């Protein structure tokens, strides 16, 4: 089948890779911005750069309200953007728009950040784990929170199979068992591997909590995803004369520019004093 050519494979993979990187950076900088804005609410000086944040605050200056607002706001915003991305994806159902893969990766990254944060943050007392520490939760409550994070990750991984299958309508008029290895590898596996490498070097050597452990969580999510692909049903999409396998040049260029510009502009960090 001509549409399953090597050239088309790499067009799909590059489109998805650009979407993976841009979605990850979007989630990351939404959280950086949340730290800056919430720190301002409590007049806490803060410095943020391309990978880290640092509060210029003495330990005794922290309050219960400040910890709760500062270290939970990013997770709330990320969850909201994840839900909005899911709605945006399904609003494009039936439209041959490759940009749907961007919303797929937004859902995956936001779920990884939120549910992975609930799971790992609770165990490692980092990220939103600071909030749990200040709430003095009993072990039972911590276990329930970890289970919510775990099942949230599992359900997202299982649901992602359906999302990816539907996203095939950006390039193909049908999606069947024969196309599964080709499309899943191009749309998910290759972008995940290459994207993880790119983001590792983007944040190196300051890889923080989510950047150190998020790969483990996302790898598990992708593994569950691939185990579930054996049950993908064949799909037939409406005919669309504009459907074609072509690179999303605008998104690819924007991603490259933003990747390089943000890394250089924030290399030395920006300080905010309130």
MIPA-698331 format. One line per 3 residues: number of its first residue (from 1); their letters; for each residue x, y negated, z of N, C-alpha, C. Coordinates in Angstrom, 1 decimal, decimal comma, padded with zeros to 4 digits. Each point is the difference from the previous one (the first is absolute). Example, Ala and Ser with C-alpha at 12.3 -4.5 7.8 and 13.67 -1.06 7.14 Angstrom:
! residues 2
1) AS) 013,2/005,7/007,8/-000,9/-001,2/000,0/000,9/-001,2/000,0 ~ -000,4/-001,1/-000,7/000,9/-001,1/000,0/-000,8/-001,1/000,8
***
This chain:
! residues 274
1) XXX) 000,8/001,2/000,0/-000,8/-001,2/000,0/000,9/-001,2/000,0 ~ -000,2/-000,9/-001,0/000,8/-001,2/-000,2/000,0/-000,9/001,2 ~ -001,2/-000,1/000,7/-000,1/-000,9/001,1/000,8/000,4/001,2
4) XXX) 000,4/001,3/000,0/000,8/000,5/001,1/001,5/000,0/-000,4 ~ 000,4/-001,0/-000,7/001,4/-000,1/-000,4/000,9/-000,6/001,1 ~ 001,3/000,2/-000,2/001,0/-000,5/000,9/-000,1/-001,6/000,2
7) XXX) -000,2/-000,6/-001,2/-000,1/-001,5/000,0/-001,2/-000,4/000,9 ~ -001,1/000,6/-000,2/-001,2/-000,4/000,7/000,1/000,4/001,5 ~ 000,7/001,1/000,3/000,3/000,3/001,4/000,7/-001,1/000,7
10) XXX) 001,0/-000,6/-000,6/000,8/-001,0/000,6/-000,7/-001,4/000,1 ~ -000,9/-000,2/-001,0/-000,8/-001,2/000,1/-000,9/000,0/001,2 ~ -000,7/001,2/000,2/-000,9/000,1/001,1/000,8/000,0/001,3
13) XXX) 001,2/000,6/000,0/000,9/000,0/001,2/000,5/-001,4/000,4 ~ 000,4/-000,8/-001,0/000,5/-001,3/000,3/-001,2/-000,9/000,5 ~ -001,1/000,1/-000,6/-001,2/-000,8/000,4/-000,3/000,3/001,5
16) XXX) 000,0/001,3/000,3/-000,3/000,4/001,4/001,2/-000,4/000,9 ~ 001,2/000,1/-000,4/001,1/-000,4/000,8/000,0/-001,5/000,4 ~ -000,3/-000,8/-001,0/-000,2/-001,5/000,2/-001,1/-000,2/001,0
19) XXX) -001,1/000,7/-000,1/-001,1/-000,1/000,9/000,3/000,4/001,4 ~ 000,8/001,1/000,1/000,4/000,5/001,3/000,9/-001,0/000,7 ~ 001,0/-000,6/-000,6/000,8/-001,0/000,6/-000,7/-001,2/000,4
22) XXX) -000,8/-000,6/-000,9/-000,7/-001,2/000,2/-001,0/000,2/001,2 ~ -000,7/001,1/000,0/-001,0/000,3/001,1/000,7/000,1/001,3 ~ 001,2/000,6/000,0/000,8/000,2/001,3/000,4/-001,4/000,5
25) XXX) 000,6/-000,8/-000,9/000,4/-001,3/000,4/-001,2/-000,9/000,5 ~ -001,1/000,1/-000,7/-001,2/-000,7/000,4/-000,4/000,3/001,4 ~ -000,1/001,3/000,4/-000,3/000,4/001,3/001,0/-000,5/001,0
28) XXX) 001,3/000,2/-000,4/001,1/-000,4/001,0/-000,1/-001,5/000,3 ~ -000,1/-000,9/-001,1/000,0/-001,4/000,3/-001,3/-000,5/000,6 ~ -001,1/000,7/-000,2/-001,2/-000,4/000,7/000,2/000,2/001,5
31) XXX) 000,8/001,0/000,4/000,3/000,2/001,4/001,0/-001,0/000,5 ~ 001,0/-000,3/-000,8/000,9/-001,1/000,4/-000,7/-001,3/000,2 ~ -000,9/-000,3/-000,9/-000,8/-001,2/000,1/-000,9/000,0/001,3
34) XXX) -000,5/001,1/000,3/-000,9/000,2/001,2/000,9/-000,3/001,3 ~ 001,2/000,4/000,0/000,9/-000,2/001,1/000,2/-001,5/000,2 ~ 000,3/-000,7/-001,2/000,3/-001,4/000,1/-001,3/-000,8/000,5
37) XXX) -001,1/000,3/-000,6/-001,2/-000,8/000,4/-000,5/000,3/001,4 ~ 000,1/001,2/000,4/-000,5/000,3/001,4/001,1/-000,5/001,0 ~ 001,3/000,0/-000,3/001,0/-000,5/000,9/-000,3/-001,5/000,2
40) XXX) -000,5/-000,7/-001,1/-000,3/-001,4/000,1/-001,1/-000,3/000,9 ~ -001,0/001,0/000,1/-001,1/-000,2/000,9/000,5/-000,1/001,5 ~ 001,1/000,7/000,3/000,5/000,0/001,4/001,3/-000,8/000,1
43) XXX) 000,3/-000,9/-001,0/001,2/-000,8/000,0/001,3/000,8/000,2 ~ 000,1/001,2/-000,6/001,2/000,8/000,1/000,8/-000,3/-001,2 ~ 001,3/-000,4/000,1/000,8/-000,2/-001,1/000,4/001,4/-000,6
46) XXX) 000,0/000,1/-001,3/000,2/001,3/-000,7/000,9/-000,2/-001,2 ~ 000,8/001,0/-000,3/000,8/000,0/-001,2/-000,4/001,3/-000,8 ~ -000,3/-000,2/-001,3/-000,3/001,2/-000,8/000,9/000,0/-001,2
49) XXX) 000,4/001,2/-000,5/000,8/000,1/-001,2/-000,6/001,1/-000,9 ~ 000,8/000,5/-000,9/-000,5/001,0/-001,0/-000,3/001,3/000,6 ~ 000,3/000,2/001,3/-000,2/001,3/000,6/-000,4/000,0/001,4
52) XXX) 000,3/-001,1/000,8/-000,2/000,0/001,4/-000,7/-001,2/000,5 ~ -000,4/000,0/001,3/-000,5/-001,2/000,6/000,6/000,0/001,4 ~ 000,2/-001,2/000,6/000,6/-000,2/001,3/-000,7/-001,1/000,7
55) XXX) -000,5/000,3/001,2/-000,6/-001,0/000,8/001,0/-000,6/001,0 ~ 000,1/-001,3/-000,1/001,0/-000,7/000,9/-000,7/-000,3/001,4 ~ -000,4/001,1/000,7/-000,8/-000,1/001,2/000,7/000,8/001,1
58) XXX) 000,0/-000,5/001,2/000,5/000,8/001,1/-001,1/001,0/000,4 ~ 000,4/001,1/000,6/-000,9/001,1/000,3/-001,2/-000,5/000,9 ~ 000,3/-000,9/001,0/-001,0/-000,5/000,9/-001,1/-000,9/-000,7
61) XXX) 000,3/-000,5/-001,2/-000,9/-000,9/-000,7/-001,1/000,8/-000,7 ~ 000,2/001,3/-000,2/-001,1/000,8/-000,6/-001,2/000,1/000,9 ~ -001,2/-000,1/-000,7/-001,2/000,2/000,8/-000,8/001,1/-000,7
64) XXX) -001,0/000,5/000,8/-000,8/001,1/-000,6/-000,7/-000,4/-001,3 ~ -000,6/-001,2/000,0/-000,7/-000,4/-001,2/000,9/-000,2/-001,2 ~ 001,2/-000,5/000,3/001,0/-000,2/-001,1/000,4/001,3/-000,6
67) XXX) 000,3/001,0/000,8/000,4/001,3/-000,5/-001,1/000,6/-000,8 ~ -001,2/-000,1/000,5/-001,1/000,7/-000,7/-000,3/-000,7/-001,3 ~ 000,0/-001,3/-000,1/-000,3/-000,7/-001,2/001,1/000,1/-001,0
70) XXX) 001,3/-000,2/000,4/001,1/000,0/-000,9/000,3/001,4/-000,6 ~ -000,1/001,0/000,8/000,4/001,3/-000,5/-001,2/000,9/-000,5 ~ -001,2/-000,6/000,0/-001,1/000,7/-000,6/-000,6/-000,7/-001,2
73) XXX) 000,3/-001,3/-000,2/-000,6/-000,7/-001,1/000,4/000,5/-001,3 ~ 001,3/000,4/-000,2/000,5/000,5/-001,2/-000,7/001,3/-000,4 ~ -000,3/000,9/000,9/-000,7/001,2/-000,2/-001,4/-000,2/-000,5
76) XXX) -000,6/-001,0/000,7/-001,4/-000,3/-000,4/-000,1/-000,5/-001,4 ~ 000,9/-001,0/-000,3/000,0/-000,5/-001,4/000,3/001,0/-001,0 ~ 001,0/000,9/000,3/000,3/001,1/-000,9/-001,1/000,9/-000,3
79) XXX) -000,8/000,3/001,1/-001,2/000,9/-000,2/-001,0/-000,7/-000,8 ~ -000,2/-001,3/000,1/-001,0/-000,7/-000,8/000,4/000,0/-001,4 ~ 001,3/-000,2/-000,3/000,5/000,0/-001,4/-000,1/001,4/-000,6
82) XXX) 000,2/001,0/000,8/-000,2/001,4/-000,5/-001,4/000,2/-000,4 ~ -001,0/-000,4/000,8/-001,4/000,2/-000,3/-000,3/-000,8/-001,3 ~ 000,4/-001,2/000,0/-000,2/-000,9/-001,2/000,6/000,6/-001,3
85) XXX) 001,2/000,6/000,2/000,6/000,7/-001,2/-000,8/001,2/-000,5 ~ -000,6/000,7/001,0/-000,8/001,2/-000,4/-001,2/-000,5/-000,7 ~ -000,6/-001,1/000,4/-001,2/-000,5/-000,6/000,4/-000,5/-001,4
88) XXX) 001,1/-000,7/-000,1/000,5/-000,5/-001,3/000,2/001,1/-001,0 ~ 000,6/001,1/000,5/000,2/001,1/-000,9/-001,3/000,6/-000,6 ~ -001,0/000,2/000,9/-001,2/000,6/-000,5/-000,8/-001,0/-000,8
91) XXX) 000,2/-001,3/000,2/-000,6/-001,0/-000,9/000,5/000,0/-001,4 ~ 001,2/000,6/-000,2/000,5/000,1/-001,3/-000,2/001,4/-000,7 ~ -000,8/000,8/000,7/-000,3/001,4/-000,5/-000,7/-000,2/-001,4
94) XXX) 000,4/000,7/-000,9/-000,5/-000,1/-001,4/000,6/-001,0/-000,8 ~ 000,9/-000,8/000,5/000,8/-001,0/-000,7/001,4/000,5/-000,2 ~ 000,5/000,0/-001,2/001,3/000,5/-000,3/001,1/-001,0/000,4
97) XXX) 000,1/-000,2/001,3/001,0/-001,0/000,5/001,0/000,7/000,8 ~ 001,3/000,1/-000,5/001,1/000,6/000,7/000,2/-000,6/001,4 ~ -000,4/-001,2/000,2/000,2/-000,7/001,3/-000,6/000,7/001,2
100) XXX) -000,9/001,0/-000,4/-000,6/000,8/001,1/001,0/000,7/000,8 ~ 001,2/000,3/-000,6/001,0/000,8/000,8/000,6/-000,9/001,1 ~ -000,1/-001,4/-000,2/000,5/-000,9/001,0/-000,9/000,2/001,3
103) XXX) -001,3/000,1/-000,2/-000,9/000,1/001,1/000,1/001,4/000,6 ~ 000,4/001,0/-000,8/000,2/001,3/000,6/001,2/-000,1/001,0 ~ 001,1/-000,6/-000,4/001,1/-000,1/000,9/-000,2/-000,9/001,1
106) XXX) -000,9/-001,0/-000,1/-000,4/-000,8/001,1/-000,7/000,8/001,1 ~ -000,9/000,9/-000,5/-000,7/000,8/000,9/001,0/001,0/000,8 ~ 000,9/000,5/-000,8/001,0/001,0/000,6/000,9/-000,8/001,0
109) XXX) 000,6/-001,1/-000,4/000,9/-000,7/000,9/-000,7/-000,6/001,2 ~ -001,2/-000,5/-000,1/-000,8/-000,5/001,1/-000,3/001,1/001,0 ~ -000,4/001,1/-000,6/-000,4/001,2/000,9/001,3/000,5/000,7
112) XXX) 001,1/000,0/-000,7/001,2/000,4/000,6/000,4/-000,9/001,2 ~ -000,2/-001,3/-000,3/000,4/-001,0/001,0/-000,9/000,0/001,2 ~ -001,3/000,1/-000,2/-001,0/-000,1/001,1/000,0/001,4/000,8
115) XXX) -000,4/001,0/-000,8/-000,1/001,3/000,7/001,3/000,6/000,5 ~ 001,1/-000,2/-000,9/001,3/000,4/000,4/000,5/-000,8/001,2 ~ -000,4/-001,3/000,1/000,3/-000,8/001,2/-000,6/000,5/001,2
118) XXX) -001,3/000,4/-000,1/-000,7/000,5/001,2/000,6/001,3/000,5 ~ 000,5/000,8/-001,0/000,6/001,3/000,4/001,4/-000,2/000,5 ~ 000,9/-000,6/-000,7/001,4/-000,2/000,4/000,1/-001,1/001,0
121) XXX) -000,7/-001,1/-000,2/000,1/-001,1/001,0/-000,3/000,5/001,4 ~ -001,0/000,8/000,1/-000,5/000,6/001,3/001,1/000,9/000,6 ~ 000,7/000,7/-000,9/001,0/001,0/000,5/001,3/-000,7/000,3
124) XXX) 000,4/-001,0/-000,9/001,3/-000,6/000,1/000,0/-001,4/000,7 ~ -001,2/-000,4/000,4/-000,2/-001,3/000,7/000,6/-001,2/-000,8 ~ -000,2/000,0/-001,3/000,4/-001,1/-000,9/-001,2/-000,5/-000,8
127) XXX) 000,2/-001,1/-000,6/-001,2/-000,5/-000,8/-001,2/-000,3/000,9 ~ -001,1/000,6/-000,4/-001,2/-000,1/000,8/000,1/000,7/001,4 ~ 001,1/000,8/000,1/000,2/000,7/001,2/000,3/-000,9/001,2
130) XXX) 000,5/-001,3/-000,3/000,1/-001,0/001,0/-001,3/-000,3/000,7 ~ -001,1/-000,1/-000,9/-001,3/-000,2/000,5/-000,5/001,1/001,0 ~ 000,3/001,2/-000,4/-000,5/001,2/000,8/000,8/000,0/001,3
133) XXX) 001,3/-000,4/000,0/000,7/-000,1/001,2/-000,5/-001,0/001,0 ~ -000,4/-001,2/-000,5/-000,6/-001,0/000,9/-001,4/000,3/000,4 ~ -000,6/000,9/-000,7/-001,4/000,4/000,4/000,0/001,1/001,1
136) XXX) 001,2/000,5/000,3/000,2/001,1/001,0/-001,0/001,1/-000,2 ~ 000,0/000,5/-001,3/-000,9/001,1/-000,3/000,4/001,3/000,6 ~ -001,0/000,8/000,4/000,3/001,3/000,6/000,4/001,0/-001,2
139) XXX) 000,5/001,1/000,3/000,5/001,0/-001,0/-001,2/000,4/-000,9 ~ -001,2/000,2/000,6/-001,1/000,4/-000,9/-000,4/-001,0/-001,0 ~ 000,1/-001,3/000,3/-000,3/-001,1/-000,9/001,0/000,0/-001,1
142) XXX) 001,3/000,2/000,4/001,1/000,0/-001,0/-000,2/001,1/-001,0 ~ -000,4/001,2/000,6/-000,2/001,2/-000,9/-001,1/-000,3/-001,0 ~ -001,1/-000,6/000,4/-001,1/-000,3/-000,9/000,5/-001,0/-001,1
145) XXX) 000,7/-001,0/000,4/000,5/-000,9/-001,0/000,9/000,7/-001,0 ~ 000,9/000,8/000,5/000,9/000,8/-000,9/-000,8/000,9/-001,0 ~ -001,1/000,6/000,5/-000,8/000,8/-000,8/-000,8/-000,8/-001,1
148) XXX) -000,4/-001,2/000,4/-000,7/-000,9/-001,0/001,0/-000,3/-001,1 ~ 001,3/-000,3/000,4/001,0/-000,3/-001,0/000,3/001,2/-000,9 ~ 000,1/001,2/000,6/000,2/001,2/-000,8/-001,1/000,4/-000,9
151) XXX) -001,2/000,0/000,4/-001,1/000,3/-000,8/-000,3/-001,1/-001,1 ~ 000,3/-001,2/000,3/-000,1/-001,1/-000,9/001,0/000,2/-001,2 ~ 001,2/000,5/000,3/001,0/000,3/-001,0/-000,4/001,2/-000,9
154) XXX) -000,5/001,0/000,7/-000,5/001,2/-000,8/-001,1/-000,3/-000,9 ~ -001,0/-000,7/000,5/-001,2/-000,4/-000,8/000,4/-000,9/-001,2 ~ 000,9/-000,9/000,3/000,4/-000,9/-001,1/000,7/000,9/-001,1
157) XXX) 000,8/000,9/000,4/000,8/000,8/-000,9/-001,0/000,9/-000,9 ~ -001,0/000,5/000,7/-000,9/000,9/-000,7/-000,9/-000,8/-001,0 ~ -000,4/-001,2/000,5/-000,8/-000,9/-000,9/000,7/-000,6/-001,1
160) XXX) 001,4/-000,1/000,1/000,8/-000,6/-001,0/000,0/000,9/-001,3 ~ -000,2/001,3/000,2/-000,1/000,9/-001,2/-001,1/-000,5/-000,9 ~ -001,1/-000,3/000,5/-001,2/-000,5/-000,8/000,4/-001,3/-000,6
163) XXX) 000,6/-000,9/000,7/000,3/-001,3/-000,5/001,0/000,1/-001,2 ~ 001,0/000,8/000,1/001,0/000,1/-001,0/-000,7/000,6/-001,3 ~ -000,8/001,0/000,2/-000,7/000,6/-001,1/-000,8/-001,0/-000,8
166) XXX) -000,7/-000,8/000,8/-000,9/-001,1/-000,6/000,9/-001,0/-000,7 ~ 001,2/-000,3/000,5/000,9/-001,0/-000,6/000,5/000,5/-001,4 ~ -000,2/001,2/-000,3/000,5/000,5/-001,3/-000,8/-000,6/-001,1
169) XXX) -001,2/-000,6/000,3/-000,8/-000,6/-001,1/000,7/-001,3/-000,5 ~ 001,0/-000,4/000,6/000,8/-001,2/-000,5/000,7/000,4/-001,3 ~ 000,4/001,3/-000,1/000,8/000,4/-001,1/-000,7/001,1/-000,9
172) XXX) -000,9/000,8/000,6/-000,5/001,1/-000,7/-001,5/000,0/000,0 ~ -000,6/000,7/-001,0/-001,5/000,1/-000,1/-000,5/001,2/000,8 ~ 000,9/000,8/000,4/-000,3/001,2/000,8/001,1/000,4/000,9
175) XXX) -000,3/000,7/001,1/001,0/000,5/000,9/-000,3/001,4/000,4 ~ 000,9/000,9/-000,4/-000,2/001,4/000,2/001,2/000,7/000,7 ~ -000,1/001,3/000,2/001,0/000,8/000,7/001,4/-000,1/-000,7
178) XXX) -000,1/000,0/-001,3/001,3/000,0/-000,8/000,7/-001,3/000,2 ~ -000,7/-001,1/000,3/000,7/-001,3/000,1/000,5/-000,3/001,4 ~ -000,4/000,9/001,0/000,3/-000,3/001,4/001,5/-000,1/000,2
181) XXX) 000,8/000,9/-000,3/001,5/-000,1/000,2/000,6/-001,3/-000,6 ~ -000,4/-000,3/-001,2/000,6/-001,1/-000,7/-000,5/-001,3/000,7 ~ -001,2/-000,2/000,2/-000,5/-001,3/000,5/000,3/-000,2/001,5
184) XXX) -000,1/001,1/000,8/000,3/-000,2/001,4/001,4/-000,3/000,2 ~ 000,9/000,6/-000,7/001,4/-000,2/000,1/000,4/-001,5/-000,4 ~ -000,6/-000,4/-001,1/000,2/-001,4/-000,5/-000,6/-001,0/000,9
187) XXX) -001,2/000,2/000,4/-000,8/-001,0/000,7/000,4/-000,1/001,5 ~ 000,4/001,2/000,6/000,2/000,0/001,4/001,5/000,4/000,4 ~ 000,4/001,2/-000,4/001,3/000,6/000,5/001,2/-000,9/-000,4
190) XXX) 000,2/-000,3/-001,2/001,1/-000,8/-000,5/000,0/-001,4/000,7 ~ -001,1/-000,7/-000,1/000,0/-001,3/000,7/000,3/000,1/001,5 ~ -000,5/001,0/000,6/000,2/000,2/001,5/001,5/000,1/000,3
193) XXX) 000,7/000,9/-000,8/001,4/000,2/000,2/000,8/-001,2/-000,3 ~ -000,2/-000,5/-001,2/000,8/-001,2/-000,4/-000,3/-001,2/000,9 ~ -001,3/-000,2/000,3/-000,4/-001,1/000,8/000,6/000,1/001,4
196) XXX) 000,1/001,2/000,6/000,6/000,1/001,3/001,4/-000,4/000,0 ~ 000,7/000,4/-001,1/001,4/-000,4/-000,1/000,2/-001,5/-000,1 ~ -000,8/-000,6/-000,9/000,1/-001,5/-000,2/-000,3/-000,7/001,3
199) XXX) -001,0/000,4/000,7/-000,4/-000,7/001,3/001,1/000,3/001,1 ~ 000,6/001,1/000,0/001,0/000,3/000,9/001,2/-001,0/-000,1 ~ 000,4/-000,2/-001,3/001,1/-000,9/-000,2/-000,4/-001,5/000,1
202) XXX) -001,3/-000,2/-000,2/-000,5/-001,4/000,2/000,2/-000,4/001,5 ~ -000,4/000,9/000,9/000,0/-000,3/001,4/001,4/000,3/000,6 ~ 000,8/000,7/-000,6/001,3/000,4/000,6/000,9/-001,2/000,2
205) XXX) 000,7/-000,1/001,2/000,1/001,0/001,0/-000,9/-000,2/001,2 ~ -001,1/-000,8/-000,2/-000,9/-000,4/001,2/-001,3/000,8/000,0 ~ 000,0/001,2/-000,5/-001,2/000,8/000,0/-000,6/000,1/001,4
208) XXX) -001,3/-000,6/000,1/-000,6/000,0/001,4/-000,9/001,2/000,2 ~ -000,9/-000,1/000,9/-000,9/001,1/000,5/-000,7/000,7/-001,2 ~ -000,8/-000,8/-000,7/-000,8/000,6/-001,1/000,9/000,4/-001,2
211) XXX) 001,1/-000,8/-000,2/000,9/000,4/-001,1/000,8/001,2/000,3 ~ 000,3/000,3/001,3/000,7/001,2/000,4/-000,8/001,2/000,0 ~ -001,3/-000,1/000,5/-000,8/001,2/000,2/-001,2/000,1/-001,0
214) XXX) -000,3/-001,1/-000,6/-001,1/000,0/-001,0/000,2/001,0/-001,1 ~ 001,3/000,2/-000,4/000,3/000,9/-001,1/-000,4/001,4/000,4 ~ 000,2/000,4/001,3/-000,4/001,3/000,4/-001,5/000,2/-000,1
217) XXX) -000,7/-001,0/000,5/-001,5/000,1/000,0/-000,5/000,0/-001,5 ~ 000,5/-000,8/-000,8/-000,4/-000,1/-001,4/000,3/001,3/-000,7 ~ 001,2/000,6/000,3/000,4/001,3/-000,6/-001,0/001,1/000,4
220) XXX) -000,4/000,0/001,2/-001,0/001,0/000,5/-001,3/-000,3/-000,8 ~ -000,4/-001,2/-000,1/-001,3/-000,4/-000,7/000,1/000,5/-001,5 ~ 001,1/-000,2/-000,7/000,2/000,4/-001,3/000,0/001,6/-000,1
223) XXX) 000,6/000,6/001,0/000,0/001,5/000,0/-001,5/000,5/000,1 ~ -000,7/-000,5/000,9/-001,4/000,4/000,1/-000,8/-000,3/-001,3 ~ 000,3/-001,2/-000,6/-000,6/-000,4/-001,2/000,3/001,1/-001,1
226) XXX) 001,2/000,4/-000,1/000,4/001,0/-001,1/-000,7/001,4/000,3 ~ -000,1/000,3/001,3/-000,6/001,3/000,3/-001,5/000,0/-000,4 ~ -000,5/-001,2/000,0/-001,5/-000,1/-000,3/-000,3/-000,1/-001,5
229) XXX) 001,1/-000,3/-000,8/-000,3/-000,2/-001,4/-000,5/001,3/-000,8 ~ 000,2/001,1/000,7/-000,4/001,3/-000,7/-001,6/000,0/-000,1 ~ -000,6/-000,8/000,8/-001,5/000,0/000,0/-000,6/-001,2/-000,8
232) XXX) 000,9/-000,7/-000,8/-000,5/-001,1/-000,8/-001,0/000,5/-001,1 ~ -001,1/-000,6/-000,1/-001,0/000,3/-001,1/000,3/-000,7/-001,3 ~ -000,4/000,6/-001,1/000,2/-000,7/-001,3/-001,0/-001,2/-000,1
235) XXX) 000,5/-001,1/-000,6/-000,8/-001,2/-000,1/-000,1/-000,4/-001,4 ~ -001,1/-000,6/-000,4/-000,1/-000,6/-001,4/-000,5/-001,4/000,2 ~ 000,7/-000,9/-000,6/-000,2/-001,5/000,1/-000,7/-000,5/-001,2
238) XXX) -000,6/-001,2/000,2/-000,7/-000,7/-001,1/001,1/-000,4/-001,1 ~ -000,4/000,0/-001,2/000,9/-000,4/-001,1/000,3/-001,5/000,1 ~ 001,2/-000,4/-000,1/000,4/-001,4/000,0/001,0/-000,3/-001,0
241) XXX) -000,3/-000,9/-000,9/000,9/-000,2/-001,1/001,3/-000,7/000,4 ~ 000,0/-000,7/001,2/001,2/-000,6/000,5/000,9/000,9/000,8 ~ -000,5/001,2/000,3/000,8/000,9/000,7/001,3/000,4/-000,7
244) XXX) 001,1/-000,2/000,6/001,3/000,4/-000,6/001,1/000,1/001,1 ~ 001,0/000,8/-000,3/001,1/000,1/000,9/001,1/-001,0/-000,3 ~ 000,0/-001,1/000,7/000,9/-001,1/-000,2/000,5/-000,6/001,3
247) XXX) 001,2/-000,5/000,0/000,5/-000,6/001,3/-000,7/-001,2/000,4 ~ -000,1/-000,2/001,3/-000,6/-001,2/000,6/001,1/-001,0/000,1 ~ 000,4/-000,7/-001,1/001,2/-000,8/000,0/-000,1/-001,2/001,1
250) XXX) -001,2/-000,6/000,1/-000,1/-001,1/001,0/000,3/000,5/001,4 ~ -000,6/001,1/000,4/000,1/000,5/001,3/001,5/000,5/000,3 ~ 000,5/000,6/-001,0/001,4/000,5/000,1/001,0/-001,2/000,2
253) XXX) -000,1/-001,0/-000,8/000,8/-001,2/000,1/-000,2/-000,7/001,3 ~ -001,2/-000,2/000,4/-000,3/-000,6/001,3/000,6/000,7/001,1 ~ -000,1/001,4/000,0/000,5/000,8/001,1/001,5/-000,2/000,1
256) XXX) 000,7/000,1/-001,2/001,5/-000,2/000,0/000,4/-001,3/000,6 ~ -000,7/-001,1/-000,5/000,3/-001,4/000,4/-000,2/-000,1/001,5 ~ -001,1/000,5/000,5/-000,4/-000,1/001,4/001,0/000,8/000,9
259) XXX) 000,4/001,2/-000,5/000,9/000,8/000,8/001,3/-000,7/000,2 ~ 000,6/-000,5/-001,1/001,3/-000,7/000,0/-000,1/-001,3/000,8 ~ -001,0/-000,8/-000,3/-000,1/-001,3/000,6/-000,2/000,0/001,5
262) XXX) -000,9/000,9/000,4/-000,3/000,1/001,5/001,2/000,5/000,7 ~ 000,8/000,9/-000,6/001,2/000,6/000,7/001,0/-001,1/000,1 ~ 000,2/-000,8/-001,0/001,0/-001,1/000,0/-000,4/-001,2/000,9
265) XXX) -001,3/-000,4/-000,2/-000,5/-001,2/000,8/000,0/000,3/001,5 ~ -000,3/001,2/000,4/-000,2/000,3/001,4/001,3/000,7/000,6 ~ 001,1/000,0/-000,7/001,1/000,7/000,4/000,5/-000,5/001,4
268) XXX) 000,0/-001,3/000,2/000,5/-000,6/001,2/-001,1/-000,3/001,0 ~ -001,2/000,3/-000,4/-001,2/-000,2/000,9/-000,5/-001,4/000,1 ~ -001,2/-000,1/000,4/-000,6/-001,4/000,2/-000,6/000,0/001,4
271) XXX) 000,4/-001,1/000,7/-000,4/-000,2/001,4/-001,2/-000,9/000,0 ~ -000,9/000,3/001,0/-001,2/-000,9/000,2/000,0/-000,3/001,5 ~ 000,0/-001,3/000,3/-000,1/-000,5/001,4/-001,3/-000,8/000,1
274) X) -000,7/000,4/001,0/-001,3/-000,6/000,2/000,0/-001,0/001,1
***
